Amino acid sequence: MIYEDKDDGKDKVLIVDDVETNRIILEEIIKDMGGSPVLAESGEQALEKIREEYPRLVLTDISMPGMNGYELCRVLKKDEETKNIPIIFISAFDDPQDIVEGFFLGGEDYITKPFIPEVVQARVGVHLRLHKARHELMEMNRRLQVSVNEQLKQMELEKKNILYALAGIAAQNASYDKKYMERLQANCRTLAQGMQLSPLFEEKISDTYIDTIELAAPLCDIGNIGIPRDILLKQNGLTGEEETVLQGHTTVGAKLLSDLHGSSDYNDFIRISTDITHYHHENWDGSGYPEGLKRDGIPLAAQIVSLVDRYCTLTGKEKKSREDALSVMQTESGIKFNPDIFNICCKISRQFC
């Protein structure tokens, strides 16, 4: 059902009454106050009129054959598109119980017959002005919300840009080149897409999840920003104290990310980024760090990045072929990696860059 508000500069008032004389009297009163009356002689006809012309207010008799005024009000107030139309009941009955029932159903006012033009105009005028003010307030809120949402999106974009800049510095400090980070991103996406096609993971990996893990993967080692460069560049022979400091990059990065806040979409990005940063050095058998998580206790995003990071390191820095890299990782499957994810990795590895 589509309602149109054909605004010709006049407030359309729907008059619903089965008595023609009453309709004519009310029509003249509405015209005299500058309104545009629309007439209906039953509740059913009133609904048809509303489909054609969206009124600013409804004046309805209570006692009518078929659908009475109360039922008409009930129908309009249930409909999301018409519930805010003000309804004024008109009736020859002035029993307090009738008036209370009208208000209980959502009516805004109650006018008794015979009509006094000045009273009708005053009450109709008040509710038209209130309706207009409510509409203007809703429109103002809508525009404000749009403006706020745009500002939030801009803030989120700026935060992401800052995070990527920090991740870039951290990567440089650890001698990771830009190409490595790009491969990590692309291959995480490819692996996640392959997992989405598997019955084991299809319910866990959505299209949005794939997009997010691609964006979040480069932040895995952002915590390196807080690690001394001489430790990062030390190839081997780290002391126990230096090893502890190096492993601390996971908690440093997670703390940096968890301190950020944003909209719900942005928080999904932050949540997955934090999981990756904090847990991508956990091992499937529980031998990793920082918390010694094991198996499915390790967040899925961290499992994906851990496996892809290992592949990119073997085929990048260590210059192994795809086949040799997978051969090395085969010995680590079930120890470092989820064997189900590794099996999928093997099947789609030709798509890796």
Buried (B, 14 or more C-beta within 10 A) or exposed (E): EEBEEEEEEEBBBBBBBBBEEBBBBBBEBBEEBEBBBBBBBBBBBBBEBBEEBBBBBBBBBBBBEEBBBBBBBBBBBEEEEBEEBBBBBBBEEEEEEBBEBBEEBBBBBBBBBEBEEEEBBEBBBBBBEEBEEEEEEEEEEEEEEEEEEEEBBEEBEEBBEEBBEBBBEBBBBBEBEEEBBEBBBBBBBBBBBBBBEBEEBEEEBEEEBBEBBBBBBBBBBBBBBBBEEEBBEEEEEBEEEBEEBBBBBBBBBBBBBBEBEBEEEBBBBBBBBBBBBBBBBBBBBBEBBBBEBBEEEBBBBBBBBBBBBBBBBBBBEEEBEEEEBBEEBEEBBBEBBBEBBBEBBEEBBEEBE
